Amino acid sequence: MRAVVYRGVNDLRVETVPVPRIKPMSCLSKSPSVASVRPILRRSSTGTVPPPRIFGHETAGTIVKVGARVKSFKVGQRVALHHHVPCLDCHACRHRAFAQCAQYKRTGITAGFEPAGGGYAEYVRVMSFVLPGVVGIPNRNSFAEGAMLEPVNTVLKAINRLSLLQGDSVLVIGQTHRIDVPRLLALRGTEVVASDLLAVRLKLAREMGARWRSKAMTDALRRRFSCHAWRGT
């Protein structure tokens, strides 16, 4: 199969690699859609992880093979994949600190080499411990929408921790690639103030549900926090 392989700093190559072999409690998924771009560029340009790897962790596809002991999924099923899934039973999970769970820290989707998501390949192997994080995609939704499930889930977890009430006001400082934040906040009935230095991002924030856009506020915040940084506080 074809895959984009990370071989070193700023070195991504399209190569032919073996199709991953599955085990009795794993699945093989064909991956037509992957959402992660910015994190991949950051890791490949800084060399923060050793090569070789096949990146791509926000993935959706079609199951093409299931292990002999897998009963919850079938060939032909359209699915969105989560690469990190907590065990829900350890000390960290009982405290709802899921990111500290030892299982959560493992990557459960791979196209070969060190597990790193694998979405930039034609096929990925879904390991047994992340099968609870495999979600069926309804027929009305596209693969691209399915690939957005993981990043949207991340934002929803953060919003849920805010314990917002309808009518609350929320300031979102810096839109970056998480432009879905204003939309999800607006759907909760909150008044969203979006602040950014770039007009194009403010325009997107407006389209996503922000009622006010403020470049002046961003400039003021930048001056304030730059001053604090200069003071060392």
Backbone torsions as a table, in degrees:
resi	resn	phi	psi	omega
1	MET	NA	161.6	178.1
2	ARG	-93.6	144.9	-178.7
3	ALA	-153.5	154.7	172.0
4	VAL	-93.8	114.0	-174.5
5	VAL	-106.9	127.9	174.6
6	TYR	-80.5	118.6	-176.8
7	ARG	-112.2	-4.5	-178.8
8	GLY	159.0	-177.5	-177.3
9	VAL	-58.4	124.0	-179.2
10	ASN	56.0	30.7	-177.8
11	ASP	-128.8	90.6	175.8
12	LEU	-112.6	126.5	-174.7
13	ARG	-126.1	140.7	171.7
14	VAL	-83.5	118.2	-174.9
15	GLU	-132.1	166.6	171.4
16	THR	-99.6	122.8	-178.6
17	VAL	-129.8	161.1	180.0
18	PRO	-66.5	146.7	171.8
19	VAL	-67.7	131.7	-178.4
20	PRO	-60.0	141.5	174.9
21	ARG	-89.5	140.2	-179.4
22	ILE	-100.9	159.4	177.6
23	LYS	-107.7	173.4	-175.6
24	PRO	-55.7	-29.4	-178.8
25	MET	-111.0	36.0	177.9
26	SER	-137.0	171.4	-179.0
27	CYS	-130.8	160.7	172.9
28	LEU	-117.3	128.6	-177.9
29	SER	-122.5	135.4	171.2
30	LYS	-83.7	130.5	-167.8
31	SER	-114.8	91.4	179.4
32	PRO	-81.9	-10.6	-174.9
33	SER	-141.5	133.3	176.2
34	VAL	-142.5	137.1	-171.5
35	ALA	-99.4	-25.1	-170.9
36	SER	-74.1	123.9	177.5
37	VAL	-128.9	-57.1	-175.4
38	ARG	-57.2	-48.6	179.0
39	PRO	-60.6	-34.7	-179.2
40	ILE	-66.5	-44.4	178.9
41	LEU	-62.2	-38.5	179.9
42	ARG	-65.9	-46.2	-178.4
43	ARG	-68.4	-39.9	-177.9
44	SER	-73.2	-27.4	-178.8
45	SER	-86.6	-20.3	-178.6
46	THR	-106.0	-15.3	-179.6
47	GLY	68.2	34.4	-177.1
48	THR	-73.6	-15.3	176.6
49	VAL	-129.3	148.3	-177.9
50	PRO	-75.7	143.5	174.5
51	PRO	-82.8	168.7	-5.4
52	PRO	-85.9	152.2	178.0
53	ARG	-149.5	156.9	170.8
54	ILE	-118.2	108.9	-175.5
55	PHE	-81.2	-177.5	177.8
56	GLY	110.9	91.0	-171.0
57	HIS	-113.1	-4.4	175.9
58	GLU	-108.9	92.0	-161.4
59	THR	-126.3	144.7	172.0
60	ALA	-137.7	148.0	-178.8
61	GLY	-171.4	-161.2	-178.9
62	THR	-121.1	130.6	178.1
63	ILE	-70.0	126.2	-178.7
64	VAL	-112.9	-12.3	178.2
65	LYS	-158.1	139.4	177.4
66	VAL	-124.3	146.5	177.1
67	GLY	-68.1	160.3	-174.8
68	ALA	-61.5	-26.0	-176.8
69	ARG	-102.2	5.0	178.7
70	VAL	-88.6	120.4	-177.3
71	LYS	-112.6	-16.0	-171.4
72	SER	-89.6	-8.0	-179.5
73	PHE	-134.8	159.3	-177.9
74	LYS	-137.5	158.5	178.7
75	VAL	-61.3	136.1	-179.1
76	GLY	94.8	-8.7	-178.7
77	GLN	-75.3	134.2	178.1
78	ARG	-87.5	127.4	-171.6
79	VAL	-139.4	154.1	167.6
80	ALA	-106.0	140.5	-172.2
81	LEU	-113.5	135.9	170.5
82	HIS	-103.8	128.5	-178.1
83	HIS	-85.6	-18.2	176.4
84	HIS	-122.6	128.2	178.0
85	VAL	-138.7	123.8	179.6
86	PRO	-74.0	159.2	-178.3
87	CYS	-78.0	-23.1	179.4
88	LEU	70.1	9.9	-175.3
89	ASP	-129.9	-10.9	-176.4
90	CYS	-84.5	177.1	-178.7
91	HIS	-59.7	-43.4	-179.7
92	ALA	-64.3	-42.6	-179.5
93	CYS	-65.7	-36.5	178.6
94	ARG	-64.7	-25.9	174.4
95	HIS	-89.7	4.5	-177.7
96	ARG	61.5	23.8	173.5
97	ALA	-95.5	65.8	-169.1
98	PHE	-62.0	-31.2	-179.3
99	ALA	-67.6	-14.0	178.1
100	GLN	-94.3	-3.0	178.6
101	CYS	-67.5	133.8	-178.5
102	ALA	-60.9	-37.7	179.1
103	GLN	-69.1	-39.3	-179.2
104	TYR	-60.5	-31.5	-178.0
105	LYS	-73.3	-13.0	177.4
106	ARG	-87.2	144.5	176.2
107	THR	-93.6	123.3	-172.0
108	GLY	-102.3	11.4	178.2
109	ILE	-129.0	133.0	-176.1
110	THR	-149.6	152.0	172.0
111	ALA	-116.5	11.8	-178.3
112	GLY	127.1	165.9	-176.4
113	PHE	62.2	-155.8	177.5
114	GLU	-67.0	129.1	-179.2
115	PRO	-54.7	122.2	-177.0
116	ALA	-145.5	26.6	-179.6
117	GLY	106.2	-59.9	173.7
118	GLY	78.3	4.9	-176.0
119	GLY	-65.5	-21.3	177.6
120	TYR	-86.5	47.1	175.5
121	ALA	-147.7	165.4	-177.9
122	GLU	-70.9	-32.1	-178.1
123	TYR	-136.2	148.1	175.1
124	VAL	-131.4	148.1	174.8
125	ARG	-95.7	128.3	178.6
126	VAL	-100.8	113.7	-175.4
127	MET	-76.5	162.7	-171.7
128	SER	-60.1	-39.0	-171.7
129	PHE	-76.0	-10.8	174.9
130	VAL	-106.2	4.7	176.9
131	LEU	-57.8	-34.5	176.3
132	PRO	-63.2	-15.8	179.3
133	GLY	-95.9	4.3	176.7
134	VAL	-83.1	126.4	-174.4
135	VAL	-122.0	130.3	177.0
136	GLY	-66.6	139.8	178.2
137	ILE	-95.8	121.2	177.4
138	PRO	-59.5	153.4	-178.2
139	ASN	-60.0	-28.5	-177.8
140	ARG	-75.5	-12.6	-177.7
141	ASN	-103.7	148.8	-180.0
142	SER	-87.6	168.7	174.9
143	PHE	-64.2	-37.0	179.0
144	ALA	-61.4	-40.4	177.0
145	GLU	-67.3	-37.5	177.3
146	GLY	-63.1	-37.3	179.6
147	ALA	-67.4	-21.3	178.6
148	MET	-83.2	-3.3	-177.2
149	LEU	-60.6	-44.2	-176.8
150	GLU	-64.8	-49.2	178.1
151	PRO	-65.9	-35.9	177.0
152	VAL	-64.9	-39.0	177.1
153	ASN	-59.7	-39.3	178.9
154	THR	-61.9	-43.9	179.6
155	VAL	-66.3	-42.3	-179.4
156	LEU	-61.5	-38.4	177.9
157	LYS	-61.2	-41.0	179.1
158	ALA	-67.1	-43.2	-179.4
159	ILE	-64.8	-39.4	179.9
160	ASN	-62.1	-30.9	-180.0
161	ARG	-72.6	-14.7	-179.7
162	LEU	-79.3	-16.8	-178.7
163	SER	52.0	50.8	-176.4
164	LEU	-72.7	150.5	172.0
165	LEU	-114.3	151.5	178.1
166	GLN	-58.6	130.7	-178.0
167	GLY	99.6	-10.7	175.2
168	ASP	-65.0	155.6	176.1
169	SER	-110.0	137.7	-177.4
170	VAL	-130.9	130.1	175.2
171	LEU	-98.0	122.6	176.6
172	VAL	-105.6	108.5	-176.3
173	ILE	-93.1	112.4	178.5
174	GLY	82.7	116.3	-175.1
175	GLN	-88.5	-37.3	-178.6
176	THR	41.9	-138.5	-178.4
177	HIS	-89.3	-3.3	-179.9
178	ARG	-93.8	52.5	-178.4
179	ILE	-69.9	-9.3	177.0
180	ASP	-75.6	-12.3	-179.0
181	VAL	-61.1	-51.6	178.3
182	PRO	-58.2	-37.3	-178.5
183	ARG	-64.7	-46.7	-178.0
184	LEU	-68.0	-33.8	175.7
185	LEU	-67.5	-42.4	-179.8
186	ALA	-62.6	-37.1	179.2
187	LEU	-65.9	-20.4	175.9
188	ARG	-83.7	-0.5	179.6
189	GLY	83.6	20.5	178.9
190	THR	-94.9	158.3	173.6
191	GLU	-89.9	119.8	-173.1
192	VAL	-104.8	125.9	172.4
193	VAL	-106.8	119.3	-178.4
194	ALA	-106.0	131.5	-179.0
195	SER	-126.5	132.2	178.9
196	ASP	-162.2	161.1	178.7
197	LEU	-84.6	-20.1	-175.1
198	LEU	-103.7	129.4	-178.1
199	ALA	-63.2	-35.1	-178.3
200	VAL	-64.7	-35.6	177.8
201	ARG	-71.3	-37.7	177.3
202	LEU	-65.1	-36.9	177.0
203	LYS	-63.0	-44.0	178.0
204	LEU	-63.9	-39.8	179.1
205	ALA	-61.4	-39.0	177.6
206	ARG	-62.4	-42.5	179.3
207	GLU	-66.1	-28.0	-179.2
208	MET	-85.0	-5.2	174.8
209	GLY	124.6	-3.0	177.5
210	ALA	-69.7	131.9	-178.1
211	ARG	-89.1	-24.7	177.2
212	TRP	-127.6	143.5	176.5
213	ARG	-124.2	138.3	-174.3
214	SER	-142.1	103.0	171.0
215	LYS	-78.7	-35.2	179.3
216	ALA	-61.6	-39.5	178.4
217	MET	-64.0	-39.8	178.3
218	THR	-61.4	-44.5	179.1
219	ASP	-60.2	-41.4	-179.8
220	ALA	-66.2	-42.7	178.9
221	LEU	-64.8	-39.6	180.0
222	ARG	-63.3	-42.7	178.4
223	ARG	-63.0	-41.1	-177.5
224	ARG	-65.9	-48.8	-176.0
225	PHE	-74.7	-27.9	173.9
226	SER	-64.7	-39.4	177.6
227	CYS	-64.2	-43.4	178.9
228	HIS	-62.9	-40.2	179.1
229	ALA	-64.4	-37.9	179.6
230	TRP	-64.3	-34.7	178.4
231	ARG	-77.5	-13.0	-179.4
232	GLY	81.9	21.5	-179.6
233	THR	-104.8	NA	NA
